[in-house]
């Protein structure tokens, strides 16, 4: 029995596996979480940059080539760089920077859903982005709340 090719199967699995490191950090015991929440923040910025790479890849596609995608694909890198820099020098605003990344991930998801509407991304990608964003944001909020409660 042949099964039809499902192009979304592998990316969906990999996207959900990509959430595992942040989920593990969010669930660490308090003593370990205190020393590991920086890695959760850095991992979240890494994921956000990776999502910008999706738009970069679309911009390289000869059929969809458009300069505005190149510019927009750089937003996650710039936001992440600034967030990491500020995180390293201003301990007072760590909580705010987690919030900035959460909002940025939601904005990125909204933008990607808009690209699906424009047929620049496949329809199955919308479900993948919404699901993975909800899961990422869920664990990021857990980390944020744990940081707030530890103060």
Secondary structure, 3 states (H helix, E strand, C coil): CCCCCCCHHHHHHHHHHHHHHHHHHHCCCHHHHHHHHHHHHHHHHHHHHHHHHHHHHHHHCCCCCCHHHHHHHCHHHHHHHHHHHHHHHCHHHHHHHHHHHHHHHHHHHHHHHHHHHCCCCCHHHHHHHHHHHHHHHHHHHHHHHHHHHCC
